[in-house]
Amino acid sequence: MTGKKRAARDGVWERLGAFVYEPFIHRGERLGMTERRAELLREARGRVVEIGAGTGLNVRHYPREVDQVLLTEPVPAMYRRLSRRAAGRESVQVVQTTADALPVPDHSVDTVVSTLVLCTVPEVDHVLAELVRVLRPGGRLLFCEHVRAEDTRLARRQSRLAGPWAAFAQGCRCDRDTLGLIGRRFETLDVDTAAWRGMPSVVRPLVTGVARPLN
């Protein structure tokens, strides 16, 4: 397959993914994820950067008290939907970029938000290092991620289906120990576990929490 054909195929798949994303997770949103987003984002303060903002399901939950919100999204089809959702909102900017190359100075951000993102990035530690770079002393990471299950039977199922799920879900890894990876660079201040109701079992285990850089 030539590079142009591969790019065209990938572009179609990305557009399809952006189109079906919200319908696919709609039941999960209705059964608790919307409330979970709202509760988490009440903790946002100051200058905020959200990585992998997708179609913008977090946008309406940001409190008025935040000074500025920079929404980042690397996938063009998602970025277009995100831009439409954020249009007209004061102090909200949308940028197409990856989470490991944020267009902000060192130690200039008060809050970083990551919801259902770290499962998809190729190099999680590179992204977490970038978040440490941009956060101010005392800055915090707010996260809600699906993770590898503690239940051994479900964890084995996640491992077995990780490849097919990633192919279906555009790179999402259902078997990633995301909380453990966060702990390499962040001190977790508050963590809750939950089930992502209404979603397939391999992505049902969730962790939601607040963390700050170790250094």
Residue, then its C-alpha position, 0 to 999 in steps of 0.5 A: m500500500t502506498g503512503k497516499k493510500r495509507a493516509a487516505r485509509d487512516g483519514v477515513w477511519e479517523r473520521l468514522g471514529a470521530f463520528v461514532y465516538e459519542p454514540f458509542i459511549h452515550r450509555g456510559e455517559r448517561l450511567g455516570m460518566t457525565e457526573r464523574r466529569a463534572e465532579l472532577l472538573r470542579e477541581a480545575r483552577g487557574r490556567v488549564v490545559e486539557i490533553g486529548a480533549g476529543t469531541g469536547l465532552n468536558v467543555r461545559h463542565y469547566p467552572r467559571e472561576v478558571d482563568q483560561v482553558l487550552l484544549t488540545e487534540p491531535v486527531p483532525a476529525m476530533y479537532r474539528r468537532l472540538s472546535r465547533r463545541a468550544a466556539g464562542r466560549e470565553s477564555v477557551q482556546v483549541v489547538q491541534t497538537t499531541a500531548d507530548a508537545l504542548p505549546v506552553p512554556d515550562h511551569s506555566v499551567d495550574t491544572v492539567v486534565s486527562t480524561l480517557v486519554l492515557c490509554t491511547v497515547p503511544e508513549v505514556d511516560h513521554v506524555l507524563a514528562e511533558l505534563v510535569r514540564v508545564l505544571r507550576p509548583g503546586g499544580r495538579l493533574l486531574f485524571c479519569e482513566h480506564v485501567r487494567a483490572e485488579d480482578t485477575r480473570l478480567a485482567r487476562r481477558q483484557s490482555r487477550l483482547a488488547g490487540p483487537w480492541a486497539a485496532f477497533a478503538q484507534g489505538c486504545r489499550c484496554d490492559r494498560d496499568t495507567l495508575g502505576l505509570i502515573g505514579r512514576r512521575f506524580e504523587t497521587l493525592d486522591v484516587d477513587t476506583a469505579a466501574w464505567r457502567g454501560m461499557p464493554s467489560v475490558v474498559r470498565p475499571l476506572v480510576t479518577g483522581v488528583a495528582r501532583p508532580l513528584n519533583 
